[in-house]
Amino acid sequence: MSVYDKYQVVIGLEVHAQLSTKSKMYCADSTAFGVSPNTNVSPLTLGHPGTLPVVNEEAIVSAIKMGVAMNCSIRNENGFARKNYFYADLPKGYQITQDKTPICGEGQLKISVDGKEKNIGIERIHMEEDAGKSTHDLDPFNTLIDLNRAGVPLIEIVSKPDLRSAEEAYQYLIEVRKLVRYLDICDGNMEEGSLRCDANISVFLKEKEDKFENFGDRCEVKNMNSMRNVMKAIEFEFKRQIDVIEAGGTIDQQTRTFNAADGSTAMMRSKENANDYRYFPEPDLPIVYVSNEEIEKIKAEMPKLSSELFNEYVNDLKLSEYDAGILSEDRDFAAYFNELITFTTNYKAATNFMIGPVKSYLNEHAVEITEFPLKAKSIAEMLKMVEDNKMSFNVASSKLFDALVKQPEADVSEMAQKLNLIQDSDEGFIEGIIDEVLAKNAEKVEAYKNGNKNLLGMFMGQVMKASKGKANPKVASKLIQDKLDS
């Protein structure tokens, strides 16, 4: 048994989600991404004396939505605090956040790993402002600071230390990203920094699992910009901490940085405690009151979430869990499918079309479903043609589909006629082709009659080829078998 097998990792994640509001957390400056450096600023963002913050109402609504989605309690009286800590890229020299009064209290998020479900506790969700961005590699002598991001609204989602593997952490982040995208409060792009993750990691001997006080001291790995990097950081820290303990050392509480190049972590500084930040109530912001009526109104306006749609697809539409998982993975993809099934009740065929040709098109062209050219009604019309035996699913999902995505405004039926794709169910037409195929393959006909039934597929293929795909497969299959068995 490896020495690492004696230990259990304990993980708590802090996820910062940059809210998709048009203005900043405490002022009306724009949050537009990708503009020239230091243009989305004003005296308020720059922290000039005499300027006063005002809370962004849309940010409050977004935080409540996330709290409801994570089954959190929602606070009615919301205060703000100053976090006194030197941020080189936050001009005020402090951050306005929530300390003792987070807008969302305890909740939970369900994850699934290897087919097993687990509830991960949520400690709190609070609102705060982002810092600016420091760039160290463009100038050999100076750090460049862009304050466009300073003041952009954030919610910080703090999990309880309930995660027990890098895979669990990965699945947790997937579920968080699903939620912020379904709620349309954050685009969830870790690579662009709109979703960032800090991981608190410690280890303990498995034999002491029932004693929480025996959990080891933790190290925090900061600001990882991909889910894979979070997994790598956890795996590295797990082994690093065990190596230190097994060598007779102790784990010091630290803040560490992750090196994506080699998957390692390195110490940045000793870990701060809450008293290092010298929190005190923000004197320039009053308490923000959120009534129960307002919370209920926000709940009523929330869209169906991924988990709800998944359950509907499995229980109501009788789809497999695999299909339901793919359909509900992305909010816009699910919305397109939901529109499609308003035109057809053949849910399985609609699913096959979505996760087959439609998803392949999106992947091949590197576009989102919102950029997909074909309307849901056109796909429903193709499915109706298949249902009416006017063409096979393969022909509809390849030849007709390929033609329609190039001319999305074209009439589906007219395009099918133009491409000569309509199946022929005329038994006389099909029987003539079958007779020709069997005559050309007399030896194989004899082999079939002598017991080689596997040749049926070959005959079917020859008939479909000779008819240029126009023969109705169901009619052709029956006629071939009747002739061969006679």
N, C-alpha and C positions, 0 to 999 in steps of 0.2 A: 504494500500500500504506500502510495506517495505521501510525503509529509504534508502536502497541500490538502489531501483528503481529510485530514483531521480538523480542518478549519472551515468555517462558514463565513461568507461575505455578507455584510449588512449594508444596504444602500438606501439613501434618501435623496430624492432629486428636487432641485429648485429650478423650475422652468419659467423663463421670462418671455412673455408673449407681447410683441409690439402691436398695439391696437391699430386697426385700420380706420382711424378717425382722420378727418381733413385738417384738424388743428391740434395743437399741442395740449399737454395735460393741464397746464395752468395759464395759457395765453392763446391768442388767436393766430399765432404764427403757423405757416403751412408745414405739413409733414411730408410734402411731395418728395419721392425718392428719386435720386439720380440727377438732381439739379446741381448747378455750380456750387463749390464749397462756400460756406458762410453767407448764403443768400437767404435762407429761411430763418432769419434772425431779426430781432427788434430789441429795444431797450429791456423788454421783459425777459427774453431768452438770455440776454447778456448780463442780467442781474444788476442793472443800474440802480443806484440808490433812489428810493421813492417809488419804485414800481411795485404794484401789488398783484398777486396771483388770483386767478378765478378758476374754479374747478370746471373741467370739461364734462358736461352732462352726459354726452354720448359715451364717454369712457366709463362712467358709473353704470350705465345701462349694459355695456359690454361685460363688465365685471360681474354684474348680477346674472346675466345669461350663463356665463361660465360656471358660476356657483350653483345655479339651478341644475345645469347639465351634470355637475359632479355631486349632486345630492347634498350640497352644503346648506348650513343655516345661513340666512342673510341678515346682516346687521341693519337695524333701523337708524341708529345714530353713528355717523361716521366722522371720526376726527382724523386730523393729519399731523404729522410730526416732522421735525427737521433731523436729518441724519447727518451729523457733523463728521465729515471724513473728507480728506483732501482728494478731490477729483480734478486732475489737471484739465480735463475737458468738460467740466461743469462750472461755468463762470461764477455762480453764486458762492461756491466753496462749500455748499451743502446740498443735500438732495431732499426734496419734499416727498415723503412716503407715508405709509401708515404703520404705526408701531403697535400700540396697545389695542387699536380698534380696527382690525382688518374687516373689510366689507363682507367677506365670506368666512364662516367658521368651519368646523369639521365636516368632512364629507367622505366620499369614497368613489373610486373608479374601478370598474371591472376590467380585468385583462384575461387573455387566454394564452397559455403556453403549452404546447404539446397536447392540445385537446382538453387541458384542465383549466377551469376558471378560478380566478383568485381576485378577491377584493383588496385593493390597495388604499389605505387610509390617506385622506387629504387633511393636512394640518390646518391650512389657511390659504386664502387667496387675498392679496392686498394690491392696492393701486399705488403707483409711483411714477416718477419721470425717468427717462433714459438720460444717459450722459452722452457727450459728443464722441467723436471718433478720432483717435490718435493714430497717425501713420508714421512708422519709424524707418521705413526702408526706401523712401524716395529721395531723402536728402542725407548725405553722409555725416552732417554736423548737427542737424536740427530735427526735432520732432514736429510734424505738421499736424495742426488741429483743425478739424472741420466741426463746427458747432450746429450744423443743420439738424443733427439727431438729438441734440441737447433739448430736453423738455418733451420729447415724443412720449405719448402715454404707454405705460407698461402695466400688465398685471403679472404678479409673481405667484406662481402656483407651487406651494410647498407640500411635498408628500411626507407622510410618516415614514420611518425607517422600516418599511414592510417588504422591500424588494430584496430578493435573495439570490439573484444571479444577473449576469450581464444581459441574458436573453429576456428576463422579466423587465429589466430597465428599458430595453429596446421596444418591447411590446407596449409598455406604459407610454413611451414617447409617441408611438404610432397612434394610440388612442387619444392622447392629448391633441396631437396634430389634427386628427379627424374632427374632434370637437370644435376647435377654433375655426376650422374651415367650414364645417356644417353651419355653425352659428354666424359665419361671415364677419368675425371680429378680428381676424388675423390671417394673413395668407399662409402662415406656417412654414415659410421657406427658411430653413436653418442656414443654408449656404449664404443667403443675403442678410442674415443676422436678425430677421424678424422673429425667429424663435431660437432662443439660446438656452443652454442647459448647464447648470453646475451640479456636480455629483458629490455627495458626502459619502465617504467609503470607510468602512472599518471591518475588522475581522475578529472572530472569537472562536474558541474551541467548541466544537459541536456538543461536547458533553455538558457544556454550561448553557445550552440554549434556553433553558427555562428560567434563567436568572438574568433579567434585563441589565442589572447593574454590572454584569460581567462582560457586556459588549465592550469592545476595545475603543480606544480613542480614535477619533475619525480625522481624516484628511479631506479637504475640499478641493476638487479639481474644477477649475473655472472655465466658463465661456467656450464650450465645445460647439463646433458648428456643423456637426452631422451626427446622426444616430449611430453610425458605425464607429465614429470616434469616441462616443460615449461608451460603447461596448469595449473598445480597445483600452480606454483609460481604466475602466473597472477591472478588466482582466489583468492589466499591468499592476495596478495598485494592490490587488488581491495577492499576487505573488510577491511584490516588493515588501509589503507589510509583514507577510509570513516569514520571509527571509530575514528581516530585521529581528523579529521576535525569536525565531529559532537560533539566531546567532547570539542571543542573550541581551539584545537591545530592547528599547521601548519605542512606541510610536508617539511622536510629538504631534500635537495638533497644529496642522499647517494648512496654508493655502498653496496649491500647486498648479502649475500650468501644464498643458498637454502638448506634446510635440508630435504633430501628425506625420512627420517624415519617418520616424522610427517607432511610433506607438508608445513612447515613454512619457513619464511625468517628471517634472522638476520643481523644486521648491521655489516659490516666489517670496513668501514671507510667513512668519508665524501667524497662526490663525487668530483673528480678532474675536473678542467676545462682545456681547451687546453693549456693555458699559464703555467699550472703547469708542463707540459711535456717539456717545453723549446725546441720546435722543431727548428731545423735549417738545411739547406741543407747539405746532406751527402758529405763531401769533397773528399772522396775516390772513388766516383762513378760518372761517367759522365752522361749526359742526354742520355737516350735511345730513339732512333728515330724509330717509326713504320710507314712505308709508307702506303698510301691508297691501293696500289697494294698488299702489304703483308696482309692487313686486308681482302681484297676481296679473296685472295687465301685461307686464313684460313676459311672464310665463305663457300667457295666452297667445302672444304674438310670435313665440319661438317656433322654428320649423321642426319637423320630425328629424330626430338624430339617427345616426348610422345604426345604432343598436335597435331602435324602434323599427326602422325599415327592414333590417335583417330578419327580425321576428315576423314581420308581416309577410315577407317573401317566403319564408319557410312555412309558416303556419297557415296563411291565407292563400298564397299562390302555389303552395306545395312544391317549391323549388328545393333543390339540395342545399345543404349548408355551404358547400363549395361555391355554387352559383350565387347564392345570396351574399356571400362574403365579397365576391368580386363586384357585384352590382352595387353594394352599399359602401364600398371602399371610398368612393369619391362622391361628394355632394352633387356636382353637376352631372356626373355620369348617371347617378341614381335618378336625378330629375328628368333626364332624357328618357330613361327607361320607363319612368312613371307616366310620361306623356305618351310613349309608344303604346302602353297597355290600355290607354283610353280608346285606342282604335282597334284593338284585337284582344281576344280572350285566350288566344293560344300562347300562354305565358312561357312555356318551355321553348317554343320556336322563337319567340321574341328574345328570350335569354340567349339562345344559341347565336342569334344574329348579333346581339350586342357584344358578347364576349369572344365572338369569332371575327367576322369581317370588319365590324365597326372598330373594335379594339385594335385589330391589326393595322387598320388604316391610321389610327391615331398614333400608334407606335412608329409606324413606317415614316410618317410625315412629321413626327415630333410636335404634334399639336394637341390642344385640349379639346374636350367634347364641345366646348362653347364655340370652337372654331370649325367644327364639323359641318360641311356644306349641305348635307342631306337632311331634310325635315323628317321628323318621326312618322308623319303620315305616309310618306313615300315608302318607308320600310314596311309599314303595316300593309300597304297595297301589294308589295312584293310577297309578303307572307300569305296574303289572301290568294294570290295566284298559285302559290305552292299548295295551299289548302284545297283549292279547286282543281288540283291536278293539271294545271296549265303549264307548269314547269317544275323541275326538281329543285330541291333546296340548294344543291350544289350550283346549278345554273343561275339561280336567283342571287346567291351570295357571292358569285364570282363575276360572270359575264355581265349580267344586268346591273349589279351593284357597281362594278368598275365603270360602266358607261354613265350611270346616273350621277356618281360623285363628280364626274367631269362636266355634266350638264344637269345640275341639281334642280333647275326649274322645269325640266322636261316632264311630260306626262309619262307616268310609269308604264301604262298599257301600250301607249303608242311606241315607246322606246323598245319594249319587248317585241312588238310586231315588226318594227323596223329592223331589229337585229335577228329576226326569224328564230326567236327563242321559244315560241309557244309550242308546247308539247302536242303531239298528235295521238289521240286516243282511238282513232279509227282502226278497228281490228283487222279489216281487210288490208290496209296499208302496212300495218305491223307484221301481219302474217306473211305477206309477200317477202319482206326483208328476212324474216326468220327462215323461210324456205331456202332463200339464197345462201344464208350463212350455214345452214345445216348441210346443204348440197356441197359446199366448198370444204366441209370438214367431216367427210363421211367416216374416216378412220376414228376420229374423236367421238362421233355419234355412237359408233360400235363399242368403243371403250366405255362410254357412259352406260350403255345398255348392259355391258358386262360387269357393272358395279362401281365404276369410277365416278361417283356422284359429284366429286369436287370440280368436274368440268363444267358444271352448270354456270358458275360465275364467268368462265371464259366465253361461253356462248352468249351470255347476257352482255358482256363487254363488247363482243363483236357486233351484236345487234344495235347497241346504242351508238357504236362508232359508225356503222353503215347508215343509220338514220340521222347522223350528225347531231345526236343528242335530242332529237325531236320526239322519239318514241316514248310514250308514257311508260315509265319503268314498271309500274304495277301491272299494267295490261301485258306488257312484253314478257315479264317474268312468268306470268300464269300461262301464256300461250306457248312459251318455250317448253315449260315443264309438261304441259299437256301433250305436245308433239313428241317429246322424247320418251314419255312414259306410255305412249300408245302402241 
